Amino acid sequence: MAQKLLRRPEVEACTGLSRSTLYDWMKKGDFPQPLKLGARLVAWRESDINAWLESREVQEV
């Protein structure tokens, strides 16, 4: 089964994070790295984002 890829606006919508927060947390290692699809094109695996969201839910309990 093919992995669904999410572009940044979709990632922002499902995480509630801003662009600057995404890139800051990626730099710190607190958020999944995107796949580089072209010179100026990146996307995240939906499974990576879902796993990150699930890990955040566990930490907040």
CHARMM-style PDB file with segment names, atoms N, HN, CA, C and O in Angstrom:
ATOM      1  N   MET     1       0.846  -1.184   0.000  1.00  0.00      PROA
ATOM      2  CA  MET     1       0.000   0.000   0.000  1.00  0.00      PROA
ATOM      3  C   MET     1       0.891   1.246   0.000  1.00  0.00      PROA
ATOM      4  O   MET     1       1.872   1.311   0.741  1.00  0.00      PROA
ATOM      5  N   ALA     2       0.557   2.203  -0.807  1.00  0.00      PROA
ATOM      6  HN  ALA     2      -0.240   2.151  -1.409  1.00  0.00      PROA
ATOM      7  CA  ALA     2       1.352   3.423  -0.925  1.00  0.00      PROA
ATOM      8  C   ALA     2       1.147   4.318   0.294  1.00  0.00      PROA
ATOM      9  O   ALA     2       0.047   4.418   0.837  1.00  0.00      PROA
ATOM     10  N   GLN     3       2.221   4.958   0.703  1.00  0.00      PROA
ATOM     11  HN  GLN     3       3.115   4.877   0.261  1.00  0.00      PROA
ATOM     12  CA  GLN     3       2.166   5.912   1.807  1.00  0.00      PROA
ATOM     13  C   GLN     3       1.516   7.202   1.335  1.00  0.00      PROA
ATOM     14  O   GLN     3       1.834   7.707   0.259  1.00  0.00      PROA
ATOM     15  N   LYS     4       0.610   7.733   2.139  1.00  0.00      PROA
ATOM     16  HN  LYS     4       0.352   7.323   3.014  1.00  0.00      PROA
ATOM     17  CA  LYS     4       0.050   9.040   1.811  1.00  0.00      PROA
ATOM     18  C   LYS     4       1.036  10.104   2.292  1.00  0.00      PROA
ATOM     19  O   LYS     4       1.549  10.029   3.408  1.00  0.00      PROA
ATOM     20  N   LEU     5       1.291  11.085   1.444  1.00  0.00      PROA
ATOM     21  HN  LEU     5       0.873  11.146   0.538  1.00  0.00      PROA
ATOM     22  CA  LEU     5       2.188  12.173   1.790  1.00  0.00      PROA
ATOM     23  C   LEU     5       1.382  13.439   2.044  1.00  0.00      PROA
ATOM     24  O   LEU     5       0.430  13.743   1.324  1.00  0.00      PROA
ATOM     25  N   LEU     6       1.775  14.160   3.066  1.00  0.00      PROA
ATOM     26  HN  LEU     6       2.548  13.912   3.650  1.00  0.00      PROA
ATOM     27  CA  LEU     6       1.087  15.395   3.444  1.00  0.00      PROA
ATOM     28  C   LEU     6       1.996  16.587   3.185  1.00  0.00      PROA
ATOM     29  O   LEU     6       3.168  16.581   3.560  1.00  0.00      PROA
ATOM     30  N   ARG     7       1.451  17.597   2.549  1.00  0.00      PROA
ATOM     31  HN  ARG     7       0.498  17.602   2.245  1.00  0.00      PROA
ATOM     32  CA  ARG     7       2.188  18.850   2.339  1.00  0.00      PROA
ATOM     33  C   ARG     7       2.077  19.689   3.607  1.00  0.00      PROA
ATOM     34  O   ARG     7       1.263  19.399   4.484  1.00  0.00      PROA
ATOM     35  N   ARG     8       2.895  20.723   3.694  1.00  0.00      PROA
ATOM     36  HN  ARG     8       3.556  20.958   2.981  1.00  0.00      PROA
ATOM     37  CA  ARG     8       2.963  21.520   4.922  1.00  0.00      PROA
ATOM     38  C   ARG     8       1.619  22.074   5.384  1.00  0.00      PROA
ATOM     39  O   ARG     8       1.327  21.990   6.577  1.00  0.00      PROA
ATOM     40  N   PRO     9       0.777  22.639   4.501  1.00  0.00      PROA
ATOM     41  CA  PRO     9      -0.515  23.149   5.000  1.00  0.00      PROA
ATOM     42  C   PRO     9      -1.370  22.051   5.660  1.00  0.00      PROA
ATOM     43  O   PRO     9      -2.077  22.313   6.633  1.00  0.00      PROA
ATOM     44  N   GLU    10      -1.300  20.835   5.129  1.00  0.00      PROA
ATOM     45  HN  GLU    10      -0.726  20.622   4.339  1.00  0.00      PROA
ATOM     46  CA  GLU    10      -2.052  19.726   5.731  1.00  0.00      PROA
ATOM     47  C   GLU    10      -1.467  19.352   7.088  1.00  0.00      PROA
ATOM     48  O   GLU    10      -2.206  19.053   8.027  1.00  0.00      PROA
ATOM     49  N   VAL    11      -0.142  19.368   7.189  1.00  0.00      PROA
ATOM     50  HN  VAL    11       0.457  19.610   6.426  1.00  0.00      PROA
ATOM     51  CA  VAL    11       0.518  19.059   8.464  1.00  0.00      PROA
ATOM     52  C   VAL    11       0.165  20.124   9.498  1.00  0.00      PROA
ATOM     53  O   VAL    11      -0.122  19.805  10.652  1.00  0.00      PROA
ATOM     54  N   GLU    12       0.188  21.383   9.083  1.00  0.00      PROA
ATOM     55  HN  GLU    12       0.422  21.642   8.145  1.00  0.00      PROA
ATOM     56  CA  GLU    12      -0.186  22.468   9.993  1.00  0.00      PROA
ATOM     57  C   GLU    12      -1.621  22.288  10.482  1.00  0.00      PROA
ATOM     58  O   GLU    12      -1.904  22.482  11.664  1.00  0.00      PROA
ATOM     59  N   ALA    13      -2.520  21.921   9.581  1.00  0.00      PROA
ATOM     60  HN  ALA    13      -2.290  21.764   8.621  1.00  0.00      PROA
ATOM     61  CA  ALA    13      -3.934  21.764   9.939  1.00  0.00      PROA
ATOM     62  C   ALA    13      -4.133  20.616  10.927  1.00  0.00      PROA
ATOM     63  O   ALA    13      -4.882  20.762  11.893  1.00  0.00      PROA
ATOM     64  N   CYS    14      -3.482  19.489  10.704  1.00  0.00      PROA
ATOM     65  HN  CYS    14      -2.874  19.370   9.919  1.00  0.00      PROA
ATOM     66  CA  CYS    14      -3.745  18.347  11.585  1.00  0.00      PROA
ATOM     67  C   CYS    14      -2.972  18.417  12.900  1.00  0.00      PROA
ATOM     68  O   CYS    14      -3.354  17.761  13.869  1.00  0.00      PROA
ATOM     69  N   THR    15      -1.886  19.203  12.954  1.00  0.00      PROA
ATOM     70  HN  THR    15      -1.575  19.735  12.167  1.00  0.00      PROA
ATOM     71  CA  THR    15      -1.136  19.319  14.209  1.00  0.00      PROA
ATOM     72  C   THR    15      -1.495  20.571  14.989  1.00  0.00      PROA
ATOM     73  O   THR    15      -1.307  20.628  16.204  1.00  0.00      PROA
ATOM     74  N   GLY    16      -2.014  21.576  14.289  1.00  0.00      PROA
ATOM     75  HN  GLY    16      -2.167  21.530  13.302  1.00  0.00      PROA
ATOM     76  CA  GLY    16      -2.300  22.848  14.936  1.00  0.00      PROA
ATOM     77  C   GLY    16      -1.062  23.705  15.141  1.00  0.00      PROA
ATOM     78  O   GLY    16      -1.104  24.699  15.866  1.00  0.00      PROA
ATOM     79  N   LEU    17       0.055  23.319  14.495  1.00  0.00      PROA
ATOM     80  HN  LEU    17       0.089  22.512  13.906  1.00  0.00      PROA
ATOM     81  CA  LEU    17       1.308  24.057  14.643  1.00  0.00      PROA
ATOM     82  C   LEU    17       1.504  25.026  13.482  1.00  0.00      PROA
ATOM     83  O   LEU    17       1.021  24.790  12.374  1.00  0.00      PROA
ATOM     84  N   SER    18       2.209  26.107  13.746  1.00  0.00      PROA
ATOM     85  HN  SER    18       2.600  26.299  14.646  1.00  0.00      PROA
ATOM     86  CA  SER    18       2.534  27.059  12.686  1.00  0.00      PROA
ATOM     87  C   SER    18       3.770  26.577  11.928  1.00  0.00      PROA
ATOM     88  O   SER    18       4.481  25.677  12.377  1.00  0.00      PROA
ATOM     89  N   ARG    19       4.006  27.184  10.787  1.00  0.00      PROA
ATOM     90  HN  ARG    19       3.429  27.915  10.423  1.00  0.00      PROA
ATOM     91  CA  ARG    19       5.172  26.834   9.975  1.00  0.00      PROA
ATOM     92  C   ARG    19       6.467  27.033  10.754  1.00  0.00      PROA
ATOM     93  O   ARG    19       7.348  26.173  10.735  1.00  0.00      PROA
ATOM     94  N   SER    20       6.579  28.162  11.435  1.00  0.00      PROA
ATOM     95  HN  SER    20       5.864  28.860  11.451  1.00  0.00      PROA
ATOM     96  CA  SER    20       7.821  28.428  12.165  1.00  0.00      PROA
ATOM     97  C   SER    20       8.044  27.426  13.295  1.00  0.00      PROA
ATOM     98  O   SER    20       9.179  27.030  13.557  1.00  0.00      PROA
ATOM     99  N   THR    21       6.973  27.016  13.961  1.00  0.00      PROA
ATOM    100  HN  THR    21       6.051  27.338  13.749  1.00  0.00      PROA
ATOM    101  CA  THR    21       7.094  26.018  15.025  1.00  0.00      PROA
ATOM    102  C   THR    21       7.505  24.668  14.455  1.00  0.00      PROA
ATOM    103  O   THR    21       8.351  23.982  15.030  1.00  0.00      PROA
ATOM    104  N   LEU    22       6.909  24.280  13.325  1.00  0.00      PROA
ATOM    105  HN  LEU    22       6.221  24.837  12.859  1.00  0.00      PROA
ATOM    106  CA  LEU    22       7.290  23.012  12.683  1.00  0.00      PROA
ATOM    107  C   LEU    22       8.788  22.975  12.414  1.00  0.00      PROA
ATOM    108  O   LEU    22       9.466  22.018  12.789  1.00  0.00      PROA
ATOM    109  N   TYR    23       9.299  24.005  11.772  1.00  0.00      PROA
ATOM    110  HN  TYR    23       8.749  24.782  11.468  1.00  0.00      PROA
ATOM    111  CA  TYR    23      10.709  24.008  11.396  1.00  0.00      PROA
ATOM    112  C   TYR    23      11.628  24.138  12.612  1.00  0.00      PROA
ATOM    113  O   TYR    23      12.724  23.576  12.620  1.00  0.00      PROA
ATOM    114  N   ASP    24      11.194  24.870  13.636  1.00  0.00      PROA
ATOM    115  HN  ASP    24      10.304  25.326  13.629  1.00  0.00      PROA
ATOM    116  CA  ASP    24      11.973  24.974  14.863  1.00  0.00      PROA
ATOM    117  C   ASP    24      12.058  23.609  15.548  1.00  0.00      PROA
ATOM    118  O   ASP    24      13.136  23.188  15.967  1.00  0.00      PROA
ATOM    119  N   TRP    25      10.918  22.920  15.660  1.00  0.00      PROA
ATOM    120  HN  TRP    25      10.043  23.263  15.320  1.00  0.00      PROA
ATOM    121  CA  TRP    25      10.903  21.611  16.316  1.00  0.00      PROA
ATOM    122  C   TRP    25      11.653  20.566  15.506  1.00  0.00      PROA
ATOM    123  O   TRP    25      12.266  19.668  16.084  1.00  0.00      PROA
ATOM    124  N   MET    26      11.618  20.663  14.163  1.00  0.00      PROA
ATOM    125  HN  MET    26      11.121  21.392  13.694  1.00  0.00      PROA
ATOM    126  CA  MET    26      12.389  19.731  13.334  1.00  0.00      PROA
ATOM    127  C   MET    26      13.879  19.929  13.605  1.00  0.00      PROA
ATOM    128  O   MET    26      14.627  18.958  13.723  1.00  0.00      PROA
ATOM    129  N   LYS    27      14.306  21.186  13.702  1.00  0.00      PROA
ATOM    130  HN  LYS    27      13.698  21.974  13.605  1.00  0.00      PROA
ATOM    131  CA  LYS    27      15.712  21.485  13.955  1.00  0.00      PROA
ATOM    132  C   LYS    27      16.150  20.909  15.306  1.00  0.00      PROA
ATOM    133  O   LYS    27      17.279  20.438  15.446  1.00  0.00      PROA
ATOM    134  N   LYS    28      15.258  20.949  16.296  1.00  0.00      PROA
ATOM    135  HN  LYS    28      14.341  21.332  16.182  1.00  0.00      PROA
ATOM    136  CA  LYS    28      15.560  20.426  17.632  1.00  0.00      PROA
ATOM    137  C   LYS    28      15.406  18.905  17.718  1.00  0.00      PROA
ATOM    138  O   LYS    28      15.795  18.301  18.717  1.00  0.00      PROA
ATOM    139  N   GLY    29      14.840  18.284  16.676  1.00  0.00      PROA
ATOM    140  HN  GLY    29      14.524  18.775  15.865  1.00  0.00      PROA
ATOM    141  CA  GLY    29      14.618  16.846  16.698  1.00  0.00      PROA
ATOM    142  C   GLY    29      13.314  16.436  17.364  1.00  0.00      PROA
ATOM    143  O   GLY    29      13.122  15.265  17.688  1.00  0.00      PROA
ATOM    144  N   ASP    30      12.411  17.401  17.570  1.00  0.00      PROA
ATOM    145  HN  ASP    30      12.567  18.353  17.307  1.00  0.00      PROA
ATOM    146  CA  ASP    30      11.140  17.129  18.247  1.00  0.00      PROA
ATOM    147  C   ASP    30       9.976  16.886  17.286  1.00  0.00      PROA
ATOM    148  O   ASP    30       8.842  16.692  17.724  1.00  0.00      PROA
ATOM    149  N   PHE    31      10.250  16.895  15.983  1.00  0.00      PROA
ATOM    150  HN  PHE    31      11.171  17.052  15.628  1.00  0.00      PROA
ATOM    151  CA  PHE    31       9.195  16.701  14.990  1.00  0.00      PROA
ATOM    152  C   PHE    31       9.788  15.929  13.817  1.00  0.00      PROA
ATOM    153  O   PHE    31      10.955  16.129  13.478  1.00  0.00      PROA
ATOM    154  N   PRO    32       8.997  15.043  13.185  1.00  0.00      PROA
ATOM    155  CA  PRO    32       9.523  14.237  12.066  1.00  0.00      PROA
ATOM    156  C   PRO    32      10.060  15.097  10.920  1.00  0.00      PROA
ATOM    157  O   PRO    32       9.520  16.161  10.618  1.00  0.00      PROA
ATOM    158  N   GLN    33      11.116  14.622  10.299  1.00  0.00      PROA
ATOM    159  HN  GLN    33      11.555  13.757  10.544  1.00  0.00      PROA
ATOM    160  CA  GLN    33      11.690  15.285   9.140  1.00  0.00      PROA
ATOM    161  C   GLN    33      10.857  14.963   7.897  1.00  0.00      PROA
ATOM    162  O   GLN    33      10.335  13.855   7.770  1.00  0.00      PROA
ATOM    163  N   PRO    34      10.732  15.923   6.986  1.00  0.00      PROA
ATOM    164  CA  PRO    34       9.993  15.662   5.749  1.00  0.00      PROA
ATOM    165  C   PRO    34      10.852  14.923   4.735  1.00  0.00      PROA
ATOM    166  O   PRO    34      12.070  14.827   4.882  1.00  0.00      PROA
ATOM    167  N   LEU    35      10.203  14.408   3.714  1.00  0.00      PROA
ATOM    168  HN  LEU    35       9.214  14.486   3.594  1.00  0.00      PROA
ATOM    169  CA  LEU    35      10.894  13.818   2.572  1.00  0.00      PROA
ATOM    170  C   LEU    35      11.116  14.924   1.562  1.00  0.00      PROA
ATOM    171  O   LEU    35      10.214  15.724   1.314  1.00  0.00      PROA
ATOM    172  N   LYS    36      12.295  14.984   0.977  1.00  0.00      PROA
ATOM    173  HN  LYS    36      13.028  14.334   1.178  1.00  0.00      PROA
ATOM    174  CA  LYS    36      12.592  15.993  -0.045  1.00  0.00      PROA
ATOM    175  C   LYS    36      12.161  15.424  -1.388  1.00  0.00      PROA
ATOM    176  O   LYS    36      12.725  14.435  -1.856  1.00  0.00      PROA
ATOM    177  N   LEU    37      11.173  16.039  -2.003  1.00  0.00      PROA
ATOM    178  HN  LEU    37      10.715  16.842  -1.623  1.00  0.00      PROA
ATOM    179  CA  LEU    37      10.625  15.551  -3.270  1.00  0.00      PROA
ATOM    180  C   LEU    37      11.145  16.324  -4.470  1.00  0.00      PROA
ATOM    181  O   LEU    37      10.983  15.886  -5.609  1.00  0.00      PROA
ATOM    182  N   GLY    38      11.760  17.455  -4.227  1.00  0.00      PROA
ATOM    183  HN  GLY    38      11.891  17.811  -3.302  1.00  0.00      PROA
ATOM    184  CA  GLY    38      12.287  18.283  -5.307  1.00  0.00      PROA
ATOM    185  C   GLY    38      13.113  19.402  -4.706  1.00  0.00      PROA
ATOM    186  O   GLY    38      13.323  19.443  -3.493  1.00  0.00      PROA
ATOM    187  N   ALA    39      13.578  20.304  -5.542  1.00  0.00      PROA
ATOM    188  HN  ALA    39      13.407  20.270  -6.527  1.00  0.00      PROA
ATOM    189  CA  ALA    39      14.427  21.399  -5.072  1.00  0.00      PROA
ATOM    190  C   ALA    39      13.737  22.230  -3.991  1.00  0.00      PROA
ATOM    191  O   ALA    39      14.376  22.653  -3.028  1.00  0.00      PROA
ATOM    192  N   ARG    40      12.439  22.462  -4.150  1.00  0.00      PROA
ATOM    193  HN  ARG    40      11.920  22.118  -4.933  1.00  0.00      PROA
ATOM    194  CA  ARG    40      11.699  23.284  -3.177  1.00  0.00      PROA
ATOM    195  C   ARG    40      10.401  22.607  -2.760  1.00  0.00      PROA
ATOM    196  O   ARG    40       9.417  23.277  -2.448  1.00  0.00      PROA
ATOM    197  N   LEU    41      10.402  21.277  -2.756  1.00  0.00      PROA
ATOM    198  HN  LEU    41      11.202  20.733  -3.010  1.00  0.00      PROA
ATOM    199  CA  LEU    41       9.178  20.527  -2.479  1.00  0.00      PROA
ATOM    200  C   LEU    41       9.449  19.463  -1.428  1.00  0.00      PROA
ATOM    201  O   LEU    41      10.289  18.584  -1.624  1.00  0.00      PROA
ATOM    202  N   VAL    42       8.735  19.546  -0.311  1.00  0.00      PROA
ATOM    203  HN  VAL    42       8.053  20.260  -0.151  1.00  0.00      PROA
ATOM    204  CA  VAL    42       8.847  18.530   0.739  1.00  0.00      PROA
ATOM    205  C   VAL    42       7.454  18.068   1.132  1.00  0.00      PROA
ATOM    206  O   VAL    42       6.466  18.768   0.907  1.00  0.00      PROA
ATOM    207  N   ALA    43       7.387  16.878   1.725  1.00  0.00      PROA
ATOM    208  HN  ALA    43       8.189  16.310   1.908  1.00  0.00      PROA
ATOM    209  CA  ALA    43       6.132  16.340   2.238  1.00  0.00      PROA
ATOM    210  C   ALA    43       6.472  15.379   3.370  1.00  0.00      PROA
ATOM    211  O   ALA    43       7.575  14.835   3.433  1.00  0.00      PROA
ATOM    212  N   TRP    44       5.517  15.181   4.252  1.00  0.00      PROA
ATOM    213  HN  TRP    44       4.621  15.622   4.201  1.00  0.00      PROA
ATOM    214  CA  TRP    44       5.691  14.278   5.374  1.00  0.00      PROA
ATOM    215  C   TRP    44       4.855  13.030   5.146  1.00  0.00      PROA
ATOM    216  O   TRP    44       3.777  13.095   4.555  1.00  0.00      PROA
ATOM    217  N   ARG    45       5.357  11.890   5.617  1.00  0.00      PROA
ATOM    218  HN  ARG    45       6.233  11.837   6.097  1.00  0.00      PROA
ATOM    219  CA  ARG    45       4.560  10.657   5.590  1.00  0.00      PROA
ATOM    220  C   ARG    45       3.422  10.819   6.598  1.00  0.00      PROA
ATOM    221  O   ARG    45       3.648  11.231   7.736  1.00  0.00      PROA
ATOM    222  N   GLU    46       2.219  10.498   6.181  1.00  0.00      PROA
ATOM    223  HN  GLU    46       2.035  10.164   5.257  1.00  0.00      PROA
ATOM    224  CA  GLU    46       1.068  10.588   7.083  1.00  0.00      PROA
ATOM    225  C   GLU    46       1.289   9.712   8.314  1.00  0.00      PROA
ATOM    226  O   GLU    46       0.909  10.090   9.422  1.00  0.00      PROA
ATOM    227  N   SER    47       1.899   8.546   8.124  1.00  0.00      PROA
ATOM    228  HN  SER    47       2.207   8.238   7.224  1.00  0.00      PROA
ATOM    229  CA  SER    47       2.143   7.638   9.248  1.00  0.00      PROA
ATOM    230  C   SER    47       3.089   8.266  10.279  1.00  0.00      PROA
ATOM    231  O   SER    47       2.911   8.063  11.480  1.00  0.00      PROA
ATOM    232  N   ASP    48       4.094   9.027   9.821  1.00  0.00      PROA
ATOM    233  HN  ASP    48       4.239   9.192   8.846  1.00  0.00      PROA
ATOM    234  CA  ASP    48       5.013   9.702  10.743  1.00  0.00      PROA
ATOM    235  C   ASP    48       4.280  10.759  11.564  1.00  0.00      PROA
ATOM    236  O   ASP    48       4.516  10.895  12.765  1.00  0.00      PROA
ATOM    237  N   ILE    49       3.392  11.502  10.913  1.00  0.00      PROA
ATOM    238  HN  ILE    49       3.200  11.392   9.938  1.00  0.00      PROA
ATOM    239  CA  ILE    49       2.641  12.544  11.619  1.00  0.00      PROA
ATOM    240  C   ILE    49       1.674  11.915  12.616  1.00  0.00      PROA
ATOM    241  O   ILE    49       1.553  12.388  13.746  1.00  0.00      PROA
ATOM    242  N   ASN    50       0.987  10.850  12.205  1.00  0.00      PROA
ATOM    243  HN  ASN    50       1.086  10.466  11.287  1.00  0.00      PROA
ATOM    244  CA  ASN    50       0.063  10.166  13.119  1.00  0.00      PROA
ATOM    245  C   ASN    50       0.799   9.593  14.323  1.00  0.00      PROA
ATOM    246  O   ASN    50       0.309   9.690  15.448  1.00  0.00      PROA
ATOM    247  N   ALA    51       1.971   8.996  14.102  1.00  0.00      PROA
ATOM    248  HN  ALA    51       2.369   8.917  13.188  1.00  0.00      PROA
ATOM    249  CA  ALA    51       2.762   8.448  15.206  1.00  0.00      PROA
ATOM    250  C   ALA    51       3.210   9.569  16.149  1.00  0.00      PROA
ATOM    251  O   ALA    51       3.199   9.401  17.368  1.00  0.00      PROA
ATOM    252  N   TRP    52       3.603  10.711  15.579  1.00  0.00      PROA
ATOM    253  HN  TRP    52       3.612  10.848  14.588  1.00  0.00      PROA
ATOM    254  CA  TRP    52       4.010  11.845  16.404  1.00  0.00      PROA
ATOM    255  C   TRP    52       2.838  12.344  17.245  1.00  0.00      PROA
ATOM    256  O   TRP    52       2.997  12.628  18.432  1.00  0.00      PROA
ATOM    257  N   LEU    53       1.651  12.451  16.622  1.00  0.00      PROA
ATOM    258  HN  LEU    53       1.522  12.221  15.657  1.00  0.00      PROA
ATOM    259  CA  LEU    53       0.466  12.901  17.361  1.00  0.00      PROA
ATOM    260  C   LEU    53       0.128  11.937  18.493  1.00  0.00      PROA
ATOM    261  O   LEU    53      -0.196  12.369  19.599  1.00  0.00      PROA
ATOM    262  N   GLU    54       0.201  10.634  18.224  1.00  0.00      PROA
ATOM    263  HN  GLU    54       0.464  10.283  17.325  1.00  0.00      PROA
ATOM    264  CA  GLU    54      -0.086   9.644  19.260  1.00  0.00      PROA
ATOM    265  C   GLU    54       0.917   9.736  20.404  1.00  0.00      PROA
ATOM    266  O   GLU    54       0.537   9.595  21.566  1.00  0.00      PROA
ATOM    267  N   SER    55       2.177   9.968  20.100  1.00  0.00      PROA
ATOM    268  HN  SER    55       2.486  10.082  19.155  1.00  0.00      PROA
ATOM    269  CA  SER    55       3.193  10.082  21.152  1.00  0.00      PROA
ATOM    270  C   SER    55       2.948  11.322  22.003  1.00  0.00      PROA
ATOM    271  O   SER    55       3.207  11.308  23.206  1.00  0.00      PROA
ATOM    272  N   ARG    56       2.458  12.382  21.396  1.00  0.00      PROA
ATOM    273  HN  ARG    56       2.248  12.394  20.418  1.00  0.00      PROA
ATOM    274  CA  ARG    56       2.150  13.607  22.142  1.00  0.00      PROA
ATOM    275  C   ARG    56       0.975  13.387  23.080  1.00  0.00      PROA
ATOM    276  O   ARG    56       0.974  13.898  24.201  1.00  0.00      PROA
ATOM    277  N   GLU    57      -0.031  12.631  22.636  1.00  0.00      PROA
ATOM    278  HN  GLU    57      -0.031  12.217  21.726  1.00  0.00      PROA
ATOM    279  CA  GLU    57      -1.193  12.343  23.488  1.00  0.00      PROA
ATOM    280  C   GLU    57      -0.783  11.580  24.730  1.00  0.00      PROA
ATOM    281  O   GLU    57      -1.287  11.851  25.820  1.00  0.00      PROA
ATOM    282  N   VAL    58       0.124  10.632  24.581  1.00  0.00      PROA
ATOM    283  HN  VAL    58       0.533  10.411  23.696  1.00  0.00      PROA
ATOM    284  CA  VAL    58       0.588   9.832  25.704  1.00  0.00      PROA
ATOM    285  C   VAL    58       1.342  10.701  26.696  1.00  0.00      PROA
ATOM    286  O   VAL    58       1.157  10.549  27.904  1.00  0.00      PROA
ATOM    287  N   GLN    59       2.187  11.608  26.221  1.00  0.00      PROA
ATOM    288  HN  GLN    59       2.337  11.732  25.240  1.00  0.00      PROA
ATOM    289  CA  GLN    59       2.978  12.471  27.096  1.00  0.00      PROA
ATOM    290  C   GLN    59       2.110  13.436  27.878  1.00  0.00      PROA
ATOM    291  O   GLN    59       2.449  13.793  29.006  1.00  0.00      PROA
ATOM    292  N   GLU    60       0.999  13.862  27.303  1.00  0.00      PROA
ATOM    293  HN  GLU    60       0.724  13.571  26.387  1.00  0.00      PROA
ATOM    294  CA  GLU    60       0.169  14.886  27.946  1.00  0.00      PROA
ATOM    295  C   GLU    60      -0.765  14.330  29.007  1.00  0.00      PROA
ATOM    296  O   GLU    60      -1.364  15.104  29.755  1.00  0.00      PROA
ATOM    297  N   VAL    61      -0.908  13.021  29.097  1.00  0.00      PROA
ATOM    298  HN  VAL    61      -0.422  12.393  28.490  1.00  0.00      PROA
ATOM    299  CA  VAL    61      -1.837  12.405  30.054  1.00  0.00      PROA
ATOM    300  C   VAL    61      -1.307  12.515  31.457  1.00  0.00      PROA
ATOM    301  OT1 VAL    61      -1.951  12.053  32.398  1.00  0.00      PROA
TER     302      VAL     61
END
